[in-house]
Amino acid sequence: GAGVSQSPSNKVTEKGKDVELRCDPISGHTALYWYRQSLGQGLEFLIYFQGNSAPDKSGLPSDRFSAERTGGSVSTLTIQRTQQEDSAVYLCASSPRGRDQPQHFGDGTRLSIL
Amino acid sequence: GENVEQHPSTLSVQEGDSAVIKCTYSDSASNYFPWYKQELGKGPQLIIDIRSNVGEKKDQRIAVTLNKTAKHFSLHITETQPEDSAVYFCAARPNDMRFGAGTRLTVKP
């Protein structure tokens, strides 16, 4: 499909383990965003990429969270030493060029920490 | 930073009635205001957006109005249908996008 693709769609892991979440943006979109959505809540901004660089990391909640983007395309969000409060849906979005344009979202990865 | 408040948190209407969801924002520099619809198990989907140089925008049964002076904007859905049932999010953007907490709309057949 032509939309934003995220994998896995669901991830269950034990507390203390590391997890990697993947986002494949729409082809040609240079801007990529990660958000976190806790159950029944709104969207919490995590990080914004323009190309391979991240000019805004202000939303990352702790140093256990990191993200990278390679080749101006795929991005991975890594959570180290997971805690139960990390349980949430992690959403990725992309836009054609910058932050002043509509964002297109994937369906998210539902992360559950046991 | 920007703070977006959204009301109501839940809204139930009869099929065919209108639904209105309101949002306020705090940062006068915000210049882009999208609305998203999120169905269960899916990511948010953009349904309509408005920029700060426009006061109103309409797309079929959906319209958005913006009052820059009062710093509020609203989503209007007319002739509601059961498939309009979802969670709706407003957002405002000076730099990063700030989302409201969402409104769960239920349209009863």
Chai-1 contact restraints between the chains, C-beta under 6 A:
chainA,res_idxA,chainB,res_idxB,connection_type,confidence,min_distance_angstrom,max_distance_angstrom,comment,restraint_id
A,G42,B,F99,contact,1.0,0.0,6.0,A-B,restraint_1
A,G42,B,G100,contact,1.0,0.0,6.0,A-B,restraint_2
A,G42,B,A101,contact,1.0,0.0,6.0,A-B,restraint_3
A,G42,B,G102,contact,1.0,0.0,6.0,A-B,restraint_4
A,L43,B,F99,contact,1.0,0.0,6.0,A-B,restraint_5
A,F45,B,D96,contact,1.0,0.0,6.0,A-B,restraint_6
A,D56,B,D96,contact,1.0,0.0,6.0,A-B,restraint_7
A,L91,B,G43,contact,1.0,0.0,6.0,A-B,restraint_8
A,P102,B,L46,contact,1.0,0.0,6.0,A-B,restraint_9
A,F105,B,G43,contact,1.0,0.0,6.0,A-B,restraint_10
A,F105,B,P44,contact,1.0,0.0,6.0,A-B,restraint_11
A,G106,B,G43,contact,1.0,0.0,6.0,A-B,restraint_12
A,D107,B,K42,contact,1.0,0.0,6.0,A-B,restraint_13
A,D107,B,G43,contact,1.0,0.0,6.0,A-B,restraint_14
A,G108,B,G43,contact,1.0,0.0,6.0,A-B,restraint_15
